[in-house]
Amino acid sequence: MMAASPEFRPAGAAIAAWSRRLMDVILHIGAHRTATTTFQHFLSDLSAPLAADGIAAWGPSRTRNGLFHGIHGGRARAGHDVPAPFARARGRIALNLARLRDRGRRALIVSDASLPGSLRDTLTRGALYPGVGARLSRVHAAFDGQIDQVVLTIRSLDLYWSSALGHAVSRGQPVPDADALDRLVTMPRSWRDVIADVACAMPGARIRVLPFERLGGRPDALLSEILGRPFAPDAADRRLNATPKLPALRKRAGAGAPLPGGDDRWQPFDAAQAAALRETYRDDLFWLAAGADGLAEPMAYAPDPTPHPMPHSKAGQTPPQTDTTRGSTDDIQQRRMAPPRRE
């Protein structure tokens, strides 16, 4: 492996350790289509009580409004100076972190699902976040290695791709043909590969992974897991940026688009394709439960005992993880290492 360019190495270990003692930096990187927009609005609504508790939050309104500009542009070359846009981005981030520390903030949550890559790029390349390693390594460098925790929410692949494709069609993208769908089903990259890339890009950070099925889209549950203490259920029961259902998709795609009838959510995959995607996801969950090769840890969300209305399951949706594993929940198979999927 090629050594990292010295221009992009974090500050000294002593400086990084000193900064961490003052404030924890928590990076929530999505993934897309796992209620990230809902979570970001929830954080925004709670900004005042969170600040009173010493917690700050940056969502896309901060990260995409100039603060992170320059992180992903202009690569440095060995023996050359750090590109000016990157240096300015690193300086802006350091200045903002210092201001938060001066205001008594002891934790910062940065939530942006596009940090690992855009959803458009994922769909165009037909692979789960193929550039996540390079992108997050630059984020790691921009924060001078001061990121303490990275949180990733994953979702059953049949529902992730269905939601992503539906979102793309609602934005004017063409309906994928049979070959495009088959490529998504047969491509070798899964959440396991994404997690491994994240761990390599974020040395020293705690990598935590939570299946979306365990959350039910509850932002309060995700925040509870991130901070390690309970929060009151979100009374708004919000579900923002949801994938449009078939009537809206047909209207957006126009007459003649190869979309089925009905009023439910679009399921582009046939039964065999959906089953194959779910099986890959199960293997990823087994791998995660077995220790993820020491790269990451599962976030074991325990529902609050207070009754709370949960979104109704639709036909064809993936049930909670305890219903998707082979055998009972305490089966020894749940502890085994998933077999390699490719040579």
C-alpha angles and dihedrals in degrees: 000000000000114000117250115262109261090233090066100045115116122250118276119303092246092056092047092049091048091051093049091054088058100044138001117226114210120190117204106192102178123210103236117254093031098103094274093144090051090051093049092052089048090054090048092052090050095046095113099049090041091052090050087055092050097258125127128190133202118195131176090287086069104030094048096040098079101289094103096030110135099024094107100033132083110020118225120237127212110273094018131103122262109273110262095237091054093046091051091049091051090049093050091050093048091049093050092047090051091051091051091050090049089054091055099256111156098183136032124196114201110193121185124135092199095064091090090045139295124288089235091058091048091053095041093052094038094227137099108266097318093184098045095112096054093042097049093044087062091048088051090052093045089057091047090241093299097129108118102180137021118198122198126181114203130194137201105280096232090057095038093055092041091053093044093049092046090051091050093050090050087056093054102269117140121261107261118247126230094270092053091051092048090052090056090051096047101038110116099224118100138161089283090066093046091052092049091051091049091051092050092049094048108048112186095016123117108244112208125183128194125186110234090223090068093056102047087209093298110153092191090058092051092049090049090054094046095050097032098235135087125268128194113266114268103262092198092066086206125185108185129184092011118174110265117248125244099277091056092044093051090050092050096043094048134224115323095028111141095246124133125241125254135079102258131093118297116258105190096180125079121233095269093048093048091049091052092051092048091050091054089050091051090053089052090051091050090050091049093048090049092059103276091249087293092295101108144000131226119245104230101210113200113197117242111256090231109097111253128176112249127200112271116251117243125218110274096022120131113259122227117296092259088063097046100054120096109259125350123337092258094046114134087233088073088065098047125103112256111245119251113274097206139022 
